[in-house]
Amino acid sequence: MDFQRLFLFLIFSLSVFLLWDSWQRAQHPVVQAVPITAPSAASAPVVATAGADSSSANAVVAQQKHQAGQKITVKTDWLAAEINTVGGDLRHLEFLQHRDAQDKSKPFVLLQEQKTRTYIAQTGLLGAGLPTHNAVFTAQANEYQLVEGRDTLEIRLLATEIAVAKVTKVYVFHRSSYLIDVGYEIENSGTAPLSPSAYFQFVRDKTPPEGGSKFVPTYTGPAVYTEQEKFQKVSFSDIDKGKIKYPQSADNGWVGMLQHYFVAAWLPKDKTQREFYTKQLEENLYSAGVILPMVAILPGQSAKLSVPLYAGPAQVSLSKIAPGLGLTVDYGWLTIIATPLFWLLSFLQGWVHNWGVAIILLTVLIKLAFFPLSAASYRSMGKMRVVAPKLEKIKQQYGDDRERLHKAMMELYKTEKINPLGGCLPVVIQIPVFISLYWAILASVELRYAPFIGWISDLSAADPYYVLPLIMGASMLLQSKLNPVPPDPLQAKLMQIMPIVFSVVFFFFPAGLVLYSIVNNSLSIVQQWYISRGLVAGAKAVAKT
């Protein structure tokens, strides 16, 4: 296989691999949601098809009801939330520091409850007479706001019509933080001991978030982390099929709900026993949660339990909050390369304060790192260009006898000391770097709505006017002119149309990645032109002597 054919194969393989890798991450095709009408409490279906089949997990599912209640609004410097008096559920959560995917004038909404979209954080207690997420709570006010000079904001909700105990649900919001402490204070006012368990879960539909790309799908669904099995995605299709990939019980770990750029996760303290579960509640509605047993509470005594809820952008640094939480930024199987690449990109951005300029500088550094390999490659390709007339003569000499043609070509390569595959090595080595940077740009929330120049206001999204892909295609066309013309007419034709094909493919790629490709191609053109010019001049000098 000569260089041109291998090069075409590598390019085709890269395109196929990117598409396959994207599909694998999604784990299933995008399924359009079927609008459902909220059933009444009496008719709410209960379907338990996957997850922990213990009586505790099933007891949580059995509590599913749809009830309306009063809204309690909460606002901090980073969050705007709504708590419902039914269950004390967190049913609406906005991120004031992040913009909506379709309307930049609005804050991004993570948790919400609408007719066709449900994503809420829900908690409750299991035990005779204790309040589940169907119980009614009351609060001292309907509006709460974090005031200047205070770092925390506490909201206390008292459960009504509970005879066996006085139960208070407590939310604690923090300044400049996406962590919310959610817990219970239980005072046994009865005559018998209480042995409660608390459950903390997310309830959401499987509809992917708005603003996503079908061409570049990303994962939406539950995830469970434990020290035993590490980070495990539990797709909605796995829940439908009853597949369990995670430990059902452990004394560590967390459960979360992931979507592109953002994550919500319940983070119980380590060294406390817990039970994980995922369930299908009804068509297009699922739950993922954790159950924590509490110590027995004797009459007249009290007990407390609090679990942090992280609801915010997915970032690698989240592992400082809880082990494995940073893995919600999914760089795939090339994490070992993507992580240091993004660290270097972040460092450069902190220096120049522009992610686009940082990508340009990173590309230059990568090009310098691969300079020796690239130089050897371009020298090999330059020699191929110099001997192109001799290859044409061999082709005319042997005609359609391909076996003798290839044998003669190999002898010429040996005589001229040319490695026909020498130009492929840098391409092969840079493919993992390209894919790693691709996922680093796609998965990193820091590049969401990150501007570059002019019309490029979001480096994580495709160029709206396709200017960068067209420039990239032009650079590929110019670079192909510097390469030796393939002796095979079909290969030569493919090399001519390849820039057009790649321009169309890059229409759907993040602008940041296209920018990287343009800079990389431009540097390659300069380097290849300089080396090729020297080789051609040397060949002419030898010919004159």
TIDREN-320020 format. One record per residue: residue in one letter; x, y, z of N, C-alpha, C in turn. Coordinates in steps of 0.1 Angstrom, whole numbers, plus 5000, padded with zeros to 4 digits. Layout:
% TIDREN-320020
aXYZXYZXYZ...
% end
This chain:
% TIDREN-320020
m500949885000500050005000500950125000d500850214990501650334989501150444998f501950554999501650655009500250725007q499950754994498650824992497450734996r497550614993496450524996496350515012l497450495018497450485033496950615039f497350725033496850855038495350875037l494850835026493350835024492650745034f493250625036492650535046492650595060l493750665064493850725077492850835079i492650915068491751025069490250965070f489950865062488650805063488450735076s489450675082489350605095489050705106l489750825105489550925115488150975115s487550995103486251045102485250945108v485450815104484550705109484650695124f485950705129486150685143485450795151l485550915147484851025154483351005155l482850965144481350935144481050825153w481850715152481550595160481750635175d482750715178483050745192481850835198s481350925189480251005194479050915196w478750815188477650735189477750645202q478950595204479250515216478950595229r479350725229479050805241477650815244a476850835233475450845235474750725239q475350605235474950475239473650425233h472850525227471650485220471250615212p470550595201470050705193469150795201v469150925197468251025204466850975202v466150965213464750925212463851045215q462951075207462051185209461051155220a460851255229460051235240458551235236v457751145242456351145240455651225251p454951325247454351405258453351325266i453451345279452551265288451751365297t450651315300449751395309449951345323a450151435332450451395346449251325352p449351195356448251125362447951175376s446751135380446351165394447051085404a447051115416447751045426447250895427a445950885424445350745426445750655414s445950715402446250635390447650635386a448550695394449950705389450550565388p451050525377451550385375452850365382v453150255387454350225393455050105386v456150135380456950035372458250025378a458649905383459949885389460649785380t461449825371462049735361463549725363a464249805370465649795371466149855384g467349825388467949885400467749795412a468049845423467949765436466449725438d466249595440464949545442464549525456s465249595465465049585479463649655483s463149625494461949685499462049835500s463249875504463450025506463250095493a463950045482463850115469462450105463n461849995465460449985460459550065468a459850085481458950175489459050325484v460250365479460350495474459550515461v459550415452458850415440457350415443a456950345453455450335456454950475460q455850565464455350695469455050795457q455350755445455250845434453850895432k453751025433452451095430452751235424h451751285417451851415411450951515419q451551605426450651695434451251835432a450351935433450752075432450852125446g451652225448451852295461452252435459q452452505470452952645469454452655466k454852755459456252775456456952865466i458152825469458952905478460252945470t460453075467461553115459462753145467v463953115462465253135469466153195459k466953295463467953355454469253385461t470353335455471653375459472353445448d473653465450474353535439474653445427w474453315428474753225417473453145413l472453135422471353045420470053115422a469053065414467653105416466852975417a466152945428465552815430464152835434e463352725432461952715437461852585444i461352595457461052475465459552465466n459052345464457552325465457252275479t456152325484455752285498455252135498v454952075487454651935487455951865486g456351795496457551715497458851805500g458651935499459852025500460851995489d460251955477461151925466461752045460l462952035454463552135447463152115432r462252195427461652175414462052275403h462852375407463352465397464652525402l465652525392466952575396467652635384e467952765385468652845375470052875379f470952875369472352915371472553055366l472653155375472753295371474053325364q475053245365476353265359476453205345h475453125341475453055328474253095320r474353105307473353145298472553025292d471353045288470552945282471152905268a470952775265471552725252470952795240q469752845241469052905229468853055230d468853105242468553245244469553295254k470553365250471653415259471153515269s469953575266469453675276468853615288k468653485288468053415299469153325307p468953305320469853215327469553075323f470652985325470452845322469552785333v468652695329467752625338468152485338l468452425350468752285351467552205355l467052235368465952165373464652235369q463652165365462452225360461352125360e460052165360458952085359457952145350q457752085338456752135329455952025324k455052045314454151945309454951825303t455951865295456651755288458051745292r458451815303459851805308459851805323t460551705329460551695343462051665347y462551735356463851715362463851785376i463751705386463651765400464551685409a464851755420465651685431464651665442q464551545447463451495456463951415467t463451435479463851365491462651325499g462851235508461751195517462251095528l461451065537461750965548460850845546l461550725549460850595549460650555564g459450515568459150475581457750505584a457150435593455650445596455350585601g454550655594454050785598454950905594l456150875588457150985585456851045571p457251165569456851235557457751195545t457051155534457751125522457751255513h458051235500458051355492456551395488n455651325493454251365491453651445503a454351445514453951525525453951675523v453051745530452951885529453851955540f454552055536455452125545454952275545t455352345555455152485556456452555559a456552685555457752765557457252905563q458252975569457953095575457753205565a458253185553458153295542458053225529n457553295519457553245505458653295497e459453385502460653435494461853445504y462953395499464253405506465353455497q466153545502467253595494468553615503l469653575497470953585504471353735505v471553785517471753925519473253945520e473654075517475054115518475554085532g476854035533477454015546477153875551r476253795545476053665549476553565538d477053455543477553355534476653235532t475653225541474753105540473253155541l472353085535470953115536470252985539e469552985551468852865555467352875554i466752765548465252765547464852635554r463952655564463452555572461952525569l461652405566460252355562459752265573l458652285579458052205589456952115583a457051985585456051885580454851895588t453651905581452451915588451751775589e450851765598450051645600450851515602i451951535609452851415612452751395628a452151285632451851255646453051195653v453851115647454851045654456151125657a456251235650457551305652457351445647k458251535651458351665645459551665635v459151685623460151675612460351805605t461551845604461951975597462851945586k462551985574463451975563464252105561v465552095560466452205560467252215547y467152335541468052365530469052475534v470252455530471252555533471952585520f471752715515472452755503473652835507h474652835498475952905501476253005491r476953115495477353215486478453165476s478253205463479153165453479553025453s478452945454478652795454477452725447y477752615441476652525436476352405445l476852415457476552315467475352355476i474452275478473252295486473152185496d473152215509472952115519471452085521v471051955520469651925522469551815532g468751835543468751745553467451745561y467451655572466251645580466651655595e465751715603465851715617464651645622i464851535630463651455634463651445649e462551485655462351485670461251385673n461551275679460551165682459651215693s458351245689457351295698456351185702g456651065697455750945700456150865712t455650755713455950665725456750545721a457050525708457850415703459050465696p460150385696461350415688461050435673l461850515667461750535652463050485646s462850415635464050375627463950415613p464050545610463850595597464950575587s464650575575465650585564465350715555a466350775550466150895541466550855527y465750905517466150885504466251015497f467251025488467651145480467751095466q466851155457466751105443466551225434f466851185421466451275410465351205402v464451285398463351235389463451315376r463651255365463651325352463251235340d462851305330462551235317463851215310k463751135299464951095292465151185279t464351295278464551385267465851455268p466751455258468051525259467751675260p468651745266468451895268468451965255e467752075255467652165243469052215239g469252245226470452305222471552205218g471352075220472251975217472351945202s473451875198473651845184473351695182k472551665172472351525168473551465161f474351555155475551505148476651475158v476651545169477651515179476951495192p476351375194475551345206476451335218t475851375230476551355243475551285252y476151235263475451145272474451225281t473251175282472251225292471651115300g471851115313471251005321471950995334p471550895342472150875356473550825355a474250835366475550785368475750755383v476550645386476850605400478350595401y478850645412480250625415480450565428t481250455429481750395441483250365440e483850355451485350315451485450175445q484450095446484549955441484549945426e483550005420483350005406483650135398k484050235406484450365400483150425393f483450495382482450575375481650485366q480250475368479450395360478250475355k478150485341476950545335475850435335v474550485338473450395338472450455328s472550425316471650485306470250455308f469350535303467950505303467550375296s468250345286467950215279468450105287d469450115295469850005304468849985315i468250095320467250085330466050015324d465650045312464549985305464749835304k466049795301466349655299466649575312g466749655323467049585336468449565338k469349625331470849605333471349685345i472049625354472649685366474149675365k474849785364476249795363476949835376y476149885385476749945397476449865410p477249875420476949805433475649865439q474749775443473549825449473649875463s474749845470475049895483476549915485a476850015493478250045496478350135507d479550165512479650265523480350395518n480350415505480850525499480250555485g480550665479480050695466478850785465w478450815453477450915450476550875438v475450935437474550915425474251045419g474251055405474051185399473251165386m472951275380472251285367473051375359l473451325347474351395338473651445326q474151555320473851605307474951695302h474951735290476051805284476351935292y477551935297478152055305477752055319f476651995324476152015337475851885344v475851885357475551765365474951795378a474051705383473551715396473851585403a474251595416474651475423474451485438w473851375444473751365458475051305463l475651375474477051335478477051295493p476551185497476551145511477951125516k478151145529479551135534479950985533d481250965532481850835531481750765545k481950635544481950545556480550545563t479450575555478150545559477450455549q476750355554476050265545475050335537r474950285524473950345515473450245505e472350265499471750175489471450265476f471950225465471750295452470650225445y469850305437468850245429468550335417t468050275406467550345394466250275391k465250355387463950295384463250365373q462450295365461550355356460250375363l459750495364458550525371457350515362e457450565350456450555340457050585327e456250585317456850615303457550745303n458850735299459650855298459950925311l459850855322460150915335460950815344y462050865349462950775356463450835369s463850755378464450805391465850745393a466750815399467950755403468350825417g468550735427468750785440469550705449v469650745462470350675472469550675485i469550565492468850555505469850545516l469650625527470550625538469850585551p470150475557469550445570470050545581m469150575590469450655602469450575615v470050625625470150565637468750565644a468450465652467150455659467050585668i465850635668465550755676464550715687l464950725699464150685710463150805713p462050775720461050875723461650995731g461351115726461951235733463351275728q463951185719465251215714465151275699s466251325695466351385681467451325673a467451345660468551305651468551395639k469651405633469851495621470551415610l470251445598470951395586470951495575s472151515569472251615559473151565548v472751585535473451535524473651655514p474951685510475151785500474651755487l474051845480473551835466474451925458y475151875448475851955439475051965426a474752085422473952105410474652225403g475452195392476152305386476952255374p477852335369478652295357479552175361a479752085351480651975353482052015350q482951995359484352045358485251935364v486451925359487451825364487751855378s487751975383488152015396487051965407l485951915402484951865411485351755420s486451685416486951565424487451615437k487651745439488051805452486851805461i485651815455484451815464484051665468a484151575458483851435461484651345452p485151235457485951145448485151105435g485851125424485251085411484251175405l483851285412482951375407483451445394g484751465394485351525382485251445369l484951315371484851225359483551255352t482651335357481451375350481851455337v483051515337483551565324484151455317d483451405307483851285300484751305288y486051275289486951285278487151155271g486451055276486450925269487750845272w488150755263489250665266490550735264l490550855259491850935258491951045269t491351015280491351115291492851145295i493651045294495051055298495751165290i495351185278495851285269495051415270a493751405270492851515270493051605283t493251535294493351615307494451705307p495751665304496851765304496651865293l496051825281495851925271494952035275f493852005282492952105287493652185298w494452125306495152195317496052305310l496752265300497652355293496852465286l495652425280494852525274494252625284s493952575295493452665306494552765311f495752705312496852795316497052905306l497052875293497252975283496153075283q494853025285493753115285493853215297g494353165308494553255320495653365317w496453335307497553435304497053535293v496253485283495853575272494453615274h493653555282492253585285491353575272n491653485264490853455252491053305248w489953225248490053085246490553065231g490153145222490553125208492053145206v492553255212493953275212494753165219a494153115230494753005237494852875229i493852855221493852735212494952755201i495152875196496152905186497552875192l497752925205499052905211499252755214l498252695218498352545221498752475208t498152515197498452445184499952465181v500452585183501852615180502752525189l502352515202503152425211503152285207i501952235203501852095198502652075185k502652175177503352165164504852165167l505352245177506752245180507152105186a506252045194506551915200506651815189f505951825179505951725168506851765156f507651875159508451925148509451825142p510251755150511151655144510451555135l509351505140508551405132508051465119s507451585120506951655109508051685098a509151725103510251755094510651635086a510851525093511151395086510051355076s508851375080507751345071507751435059y507951565060507851655049509151635040r510251595046511351555037511151435029s510451335035510051215027509051255016m508051345019507151385009507751464998g508751555002509451634993510251544983k510951444988511651354980510751284970m509551244975508551184966508151284955r508151414957507751504947508951524937v510151514942511351524933511351404924v511051284928511151174920509851144912a508951234913507651214906507851184891p508751264884508951234870509451084867k510251034876510750904874509650804877l508750834886507650744889506650744877e506550854870505650864859506250774847k507550784846508150694835507950544838i508150514851507850374855506450324852k505550424855504150384852503850364837q504450454829504350434814505050304809q506050274816506850154811506150024814y505450014826504849884830503349884827g502749994825501350004821500449944832d499749834828498749774837499249664845d500549634844501149524851501449584865r500449574874500649634887501649574896e501849444895502849374903504249424899r504649434886505949484882506049634885l504849704884504949844887505249874901h504649804911504949824925506349774928k506849674922508149624924509249734920a508949794908509849894903509850014911m508650054916508550164925509350144938m509250024944509949994956511450004954e511949954942513349964939513750104938l512950194932513250334931513350394945y512350364953512350424967513650384974k514050254972515250204979516550274974t516550304960517650374954517750514959e516650584960516550724964516550744979k516550624986516450635001515250705006i514050665000512850725004511950625011n511350665022510450575029509050625025p508350545017507050585012505950605023l506250545035505350555046505750665056g506950725053507450825062506550945065g505750975055504851085057503651055065c503450925068502250885076502350895091l503650885095503850865110503350985118p503651115114503051225121501551225121v500951185110499451175109498951075119v499550965120499150855129499250905144i500350965147500651005161499751125165q499351215155498551325159497151295159i496651185154495251145155494751145170p495451075179494951075193494951215199v495951305195495951435200494751515195f494451495182493251555176491951515183i491851385185490551335191490451385206s491651385213491651435227491251575228l491751665219491451805219489951825215y489551735206488151745201487151725213w487451625222486551605233486851705244a488051755245488351855256487551985252i487452015240486752135236485252115237l484751995233483351965233482751945247a483551885256483051845269483251955280s484152055278484552155288483552265288v482852285299481852395301482552535300e483852535303484552665302484552725288l484452645278484352695264482952725259r481952695268480652715264480352875263y479952915252479753065250481053145251a482253075249483553145250483753215236p483853345236484053415223485453415218f485653435205486953445199487153585193i486653595181486653725174485353735166g484853855164483753885155482553795157w482353715146481153635146481253505154i482453475159482653355167482453385181s481153365186480853405200480753275209d480953155203480853035211481752935204l482952915210483952815204483552675206s482552645214482052505216481052465206a480552565198479452545188480052565174a479352515164479752525151479752675146d480652705137480652835131479352865124p478552965128477252985123477253025108y478353085103478453125089479453035081y479952935087480752835080482052895074v482453005080483653075075484952985078l485052945091486252865095486352735087p485252655086485352535078485752555064l485352665057485752695044487252735043i487752805053489152835054489952715056m489452625065490052495067490152415055g489052415047489052335034490052395024a490152535024491152595015492552565019s492852555032494152525037494452375033m493552285034493752145030494052145015l493252225007493552224993494952274989l495352374996496652424994497752324998q497552265009498452165014498552045004s497452004998497451894989498251924976k498352064973499152104962500652084964l501052084977502452064980502851914981n501851824981502051684981502351634967p503151524966503351464953502051414947v501851424934500651374928500651224927p499551164932499551014932499550964918p500250854915500250794902498950734897d498150694907496850634904495850754902p495150764890494250874887493050874897l492650754902491550754912491950814925q493150784929493650844941493850994940a494351034928494551174926493251254927k492151194921490851254922490351264936l490551154944490151154958490851264966m492151284963492951384970492351524967q491851534955491251664951489951704958i489151594960487851624966487851614981m488951554987489051545001488851675009p489451785004489251915011487751955011i487051925000485651965000484851875010v485151745010484451655019484751695034f485951735037486251765051485651905055s485551995045484952125048483452095052v482752015045481451985048481351915062v482151815065482151755078482451845089f483351945087483752035097482652145099f481652155090480552245093479852225106f479952095111479252055123480152045135f481452065133482352055144482452185152p482852175165482952305173484052395166a483752525167484552625160485952625166g486152585179487452575185488252475179l487652355175488452255169488752285155v487852355147488152395134489352495134l489352585144490352685145491752615147y491752505156492952425158493452375144s492452315136492852255124493452355114i492852475114493352585105494752615108v495052645121496352685125497352575123n496952445126497852335124498152315109n497152335100497352325086498252435081s498052555086498852665082500352655085l500552605097501952585101502552465093s501752365090502252255082502552305068i501752385063502052435049503352515049v503552605058504852685059506052585060q505952495069507052395072507252315059q506152255053506352175042506852245030w506352365028506852445016508352475018y508852515030510252545032511052425029i510652305035511552185033511452145018s510352145012510252104998511052184989r510952314992511752414983513252384984g513752354996515152314997515552184990l514652084990514951964984514851974969v513952054964513852074949515052154944a515452254952516652334948517952244948g517952154958519152064959519151964947a517951914943517851824932518251894919k517852014917518252094905519752114905a520352144916521752164917522552034913v522051924918522651794914522551764900a521351804894521151774880522051854871k522451974875523252064867524752014867t525151944878526551904879526851774871
% end
